Amino acid sequence: MVGDEVSIQMRNLSKSFVKGKRSVIALQGFDIDIMDGEIMCLLGPSGCGKTTVLRIVAGLETPTDGKLLLRGKPITGPGPDRGMVFQEFALFPWRTVRRNIEFGPEVKGDSSEQREQISSRYVELVGLKGFEDAHPKELSGGMKQRVGIARALANDPSVLLMDEPFGSLDAQTRNLMQKELLRIWAATKKTVLFVTHSVDEAVFLADRIVVMTARPGKVREMIEVDLPRPRDRTSKEFISVRGRVLTELDEEFEKARAKELSPD
């Protein structure tokens, strides 16, 4: 599934924000390559810059320094080659499932016939056949997020950016949606950059996991998850990878805590 070509390249990526009278460095010297068709998960302490990385790749934030390439070309702003899925669903409440999915193709100027073909395809793909005319208020949380994924895919992006998309769901629905994402990924062969706070979720989904340092965010460790899919969360191999990730995170949390408590 994972290709040999680099999809996204980040070199010495840095990002600073001005808050009041002081400058806050969110990212500093962030370096990763994401391969074509790979699922990469970002993990790290709160405030380490995970979502900032995602927003920079989406073109919603501009890096202060560094190089960012998508298939060899600089990212200079948002584009249809990247689709984003948010935790808060971000659906249009006045639009039906079908009309939410058709939003991107509509903006592009696709004909009504083209839009209907696209929405029908993705309704089928995400398992919402029969709910095409439902409004978001009539859907469960998991169903809403399926619509969000379908809407992101409707522009046929090469990269899917996911910012804790299952964070607000209950545990059972979250596990189901993780399996659904893997099914959709296998069918579409998209490159996925996925932000999460859940170690279990990262080990279940990812080809590789980036463990980030506390702010300013850097790459602390890149962990390859060399486990066949579907993955068994109770297997000793899964538990071993999970333990390694937890060790890296615990060490980073302790380091960040010691820095906060330091008199300097």
ZABABA-729482 format. One record per residue: y, x, z of N, C-alpha, C in turn; residue in three letters. Coordinates in steps of 0.2 Angstrom, whole numbers, plus 2048, in hexadecimal, padded with zeros to 3 digits. Layout:
YXZYXZYXZAla...
***
This chain:
7FA804800800800800806804800Met80680A80480C80E80580C8137FFVal8128137FB8138177F581481E7F7Gly8148227F18168297F281D82B7F1Asp8218267EF8298277EE82D8257F4Glu8328287F58378277FB83B8217F9Val83B81B7FD83F8157FC8468167FFSer84681880584D81980884D82080BIle85282480A85382A80D85982B811Gln85982D81785F82E81C85F83581EMet86583881D86583F81F86C840823Arg86B84382987184482D87583E82EAsn87283882F87683282F879831836Leu88083083688382F83C88882983CSer88982684288E820842891820849Lys89882084889C81F84E8A081984ESer8A18168548A58108558AB812859Phe8B180E8588B680F85D8B6809861Val8B580A8688B580486D8BB805872Lys8C08018718C68028758CA809873Gly8CA80D8788CD8148778C881A876Lys8C28188768BD81D8758B881C86FArg8B682286D8B18218678AA82286ASer8A681E86789F81D86989A820863Val89682586589282785F88B823860Ile88A81F85B88481B85B87E81F858Ala87F82285387A82684F87C82D84ELeu87883284E87A83984D87483D84AGln87583F844870843841869840840Gly86983983E86383583D860837836Phe85A83983685683B830850838830Asp84F83482B848831829847830822Ile84183081F83F82D81883B827819Asp83C82281683881C81683481C80FIle82E81C80F82A81C80982A815806Met8298147FF82980E7FC82380A7FEAsp82480480081E80080281C801809Gly82080580D81E806814821801819Glu81E80081E8217FC824823801829Ile82980282A82B80783082F803835Met82D80483B830801841834806845Cys83A80384783F80784B83E805852Leu83D80985783D80885E84180D862Leu84480A86884880F86C84B80B871Gly84F80E87685280B87B858807879Pro85A80287C85F7FD87A865801879Ser86980087486F80387286E80A86EGly86880B86C866812869868812862Cys86A80C85F86D80C858868809853Gly86280685585D8038518607FE84CLys8647F984F8677F484A86D7F8846Thr8707FD84887580084587280383EThr86C80683F868809839867804834Val8657FE8378637F88328697F682ELeu86F7F58328757F382F8787F882AArg8777FE82B879803827875803820Ile86E80282186A80281B86C7FB817Val86D7F681B86F7EF8188767F0814Ala87A7F58168817F68138867F2817Gly8847EF81D8897EC82188D7F0825Leu88B7F682688F7FC82A88F802825Glu89480682689580C822894812827Thr88F81682588E81C82989582082APro89582483089B82883089A82F82DThr89383082C89283782988A836827Asp88883B82288183B820880838819Gly87A838817878836810873830811Lys87482B80D86F82580D86E823806Leu8678238048658227FD86081D7FDLeu8608187F885B8137F78598157F0Leu8528177F084F8197EA85481E7E6Arg8578237E985B8287E68628267E5Gly8648207E786B81E7E586F81D7ECLys87581F7ED87881D7F38798167F4Pro8798147FB87A80D7FD88180D7FFIle8858097FB88C8087FD88F8027FFThr88A7FD80088B7F68028857F2802Gly8867EB8048807E780387E7E67FCPro8787E47FB8757E37F486F7DF7F4Gly86D7DC7EF8677D87EE8617DC7EFPro8617E27EE85B7E77EF8597E77F6Asp85D7E57FB85B7E480285C7DD805Arg8567DB8088567D480B8567D5812Gly85A7D181685A7D281D8587CC821Met8547CD8268517C782A8547C8831Val8577C383485A7C483B8567C1840Phe8577C28468547BF84C8567B884DGln85C7B784B85F7B084D85E7AB847Glu8597AD8428587A883D85D7A8838Phe8637A683A8697A78358687A282FAla86579C83086479882A86A79382ALeu86B79082487178B82386E784825Phe87078282B86E77B82D86E775829Pro873776824874770820870770819Trp86C776819868777813861776815Arg85D773810855772811852779811Thr84C77981284878081184978280AVal84877E8058487807FE84F7837FDArg85477F7FF85B7817FE85D788801Arg85A78980785C78F80B859795807Asn85379480484F79980185379B7FAIle8567967F78597967F18607997F1Glu86379A7F786A79C7F886B7A37F4Phe8677A87F58687AE7F18687AE7EAGly8637AB7E78637AA7E08697A57DDPro86B7A17E187179C7E08777A17DFGlu8787A57E487E7AA7E487E7AE7DEVal8787B07DC8777B47D68787B17CFLys8787AA7D08797A67CA8737A47C6Gly86D7A47C98677A27C686879A7C5Asp8647987C08647917BE86078D7C3Ser8617867C385E7827C88567837C7Ser8547837C184D7847BF84A78B7C2Glu84E7907C184C7977C484C7967CCGln8517937CF8517937D684B78F7D9Arg84978A7D58447867D883D7897D7Glu83C78D7D28367917D18367977D6Gln83C79A7D883C79F7DD83A79C7E4Ile83D7967E683C7937EC8357917EDSer83278E7E882B78C7E88277917E9Ser8287977E682479D7E782479F7EEArg82A7A07F182A7A27F882879D7FDTyr8297977FC82779280081F792801Val81C7937FB8157947FB81379B7FFGlu8177A07FE8157A78008157A7808Leu81A7A380B81B7A481281879E816Val81479A81281079481581478E817Gly81978C81381D78681581D781810Leu81878180C81777B80881677580BLys81A77080981B76980C821769811Gly82476E81282A76E816831770812Phe83077080B83677280783C76E808Glu83B76780A84176380B844762812Asp84076681784276681E84876A81FAla84C76882485276C82685077182CHis85477682D85277A83385177783APro85577283B85476F84284D76B843Lys84A76A83D84376783D83D76C83DGlu83F77383E83A77883D83977B844Leu83377E84583278284B83578984ASer83578D84F83879484F834798849Gly82E79884A82A79C84582B79A83EGly82C79383D82D790836834792834Met83979283884079483684079C834Lys83C7A083783C7A78368387A882FGln8337A482D8307A48278357A2821Arg83979E82383F79C81E8437A281DVal8457A58238497AB8228467B181EGly83F7B281F83C7B781B83C7B5814Ile83A7AF81283A7AC80B8417AD808Ala8467AC80C84D7AC80984F7B3808Arg84D7B880C84E7BF80B84A7C2805Ala8447BF8048407C17FE8427BE7F7Leu8467B87F88487B57F184C7B97ECAla84F7BE7EF8537C27EA84F7C87E7Asn8487C87E98437CD7E78467D47E9Asp8487D57F084B7DC7F28457E17F2Pro8477E77F18417EC7F28407EE7F9Ser8457EC7FD8457EE8058467E8809Val8427E780E8437E18138457E4819Leu84B7E281C84E7E582284D7DF827Leu84A7E182D8487DC83284A7DE839Met84F7DA83B8527DC84284F7D7847Asp84A7DA84B8477D68508457CF84EGlu8427CE8488427C784583E7C284APro8397C584E8357C18528367C1859Phe83C7C485B83E7C586283F7BF866Gly8417B98638427B386683D7AE866Ser8377B08638317AC86382D7AD869Leu8297A886B8247A887081E7AD86EAsp81A7B08738167B58718107B386CAla80E7AD86D8097AB86880C7AA861Gln8127A78608157A785A8177AD857Thr8197B285B81B7B98598157BC856Arg80F7BC8598097BF8578077BC850Asn8087B684F8067B284980B7B5844Leu8117B58458167B78408157BF83EMet8137C38438117CA84180C7CA83CGln8077C683D8017C58388047C3831Lys8087BE83180B7BB82B80F7C0828Glu8137C482B8177C98288127CE824Leu80D7D08278087D58248057D181ELeu8047CB81E8017C78188067C7813Arg80C7C68148127C680F8137CD80DIle8137D28118147D980F80F7DB80ATrp8097D980B8037DB8078047D7800Ala8077D18008077CE7FA80D7D07F6Ala8137D37F98197D57F681A7DC7F5Thr8167E07F98177E77F981E7EA7FALys8227E67FE8297E88008297EE805Lys82E7F280482F7F780A8337F380FThr8307F48168337F181B8357F5821Val83C7F482383F7F88288407F382ELeu83C7F483483B7EE83983E7F183FPhe8437EE8428457F08498427EB84EVal83F7EE85483C7EB85983D7EE860Thr83C7EA86583C7ED86C8357ED86EHis8307EA86A8297EA86C8257EF86ASer8227F386E81D7F986C8177F6869Val8147F086C80E7ED8698107EB862Asp8157E88618177E585A8187EB855Glu81B7F085781C7F68538157F9851Ala8107FA85680A7FD8548067F8850Val8077F28518037ED84D8057ED845Phe80C7EE84480F7ED83E80F7F383ALeu8117F983D8147FE83980F803836Ala81180683180E80C82E810812832Asp81781283481A81883881F81483DArg81F81784382481584882981B849Ile83081984983581E84B83781C852Val83682185683882085D83F82485EVal84482085F84B82385F84D825866Met85182A86785482C86D85982786FThr85B827876861823878867826874Ala86C82187587382387187582A873Arg87782E86E87782C86687082C864Pro86F82786086882785D86682C858Gly86082F85A85D834855856832855Lys85283685084B83585084883A856Val84583685B84183A86083B83C85DArg83783785A83083885882E834853Glu82B83684E828832848821831849Met81E82B84B81782A84C814826847Ile80F82A84480B82683E805822842Glu80581C83F8008178427FA81783DVal7F681B83D7F081C8387EA81783AAsp7EC81183A7E780C83C7E6807837Leu7E08058357DE8008307E17F9832Pro7E37F582D7E57EE82E7DF7EA82CArg7DE7E482F7E27E18357E07E683BPro7E57E68407E57EB8457E27E784CArg7DE7EA84F7DC7E68567E07E985BAsp7E47E585F7E87E78647E47EA86AArg7DE7E886B7D97EA8707D57F086FThr7D67F38697D17F98677D47FF86BSer7D080486C7D280A86F7D780E86BLys7D680D8647DB8118607E280E860Glu7E28078607E98048617EC805868Phe7E880586D7EB8068747ED80E874Ile7E98128717EB8198717F281A86ESer7F38178687FA8188647FF815869Val7FE80F86B80280B870804810876Arg80081387980181887E80581D87CGly804820876808826874810824873Arg81081E87081781B86F81B81A876Val81781787A81A81588181C81C885Leu81882188481982788782082A885Thr82182A87E82782C87B82D82887DGlu82C82287D83281D88083381E887Leu82E81F88B82F820892833826894Asp83182C89083583289183C83188FGlu83D82E88984482D88784882988CGlu84582388F84881F89484A82389APhe84682789C84782C8A284D8318A1Glu84D83389B852838899859835898Lys85982E89685F82B89586182989CAla85D8278A185F8258A786182B8ABArg85E8318AA8618378AE8688398ACAla8698388A58708398A28758348A5Lys87382E8A68788298A987982B8B0Glu87482D8B487582F8BB8788368BCLeu87983A8B787B8408B88838408BASer8858448BF88C8448C18918478BBPro88E84A8B789284D8B18938478ACAsp
***
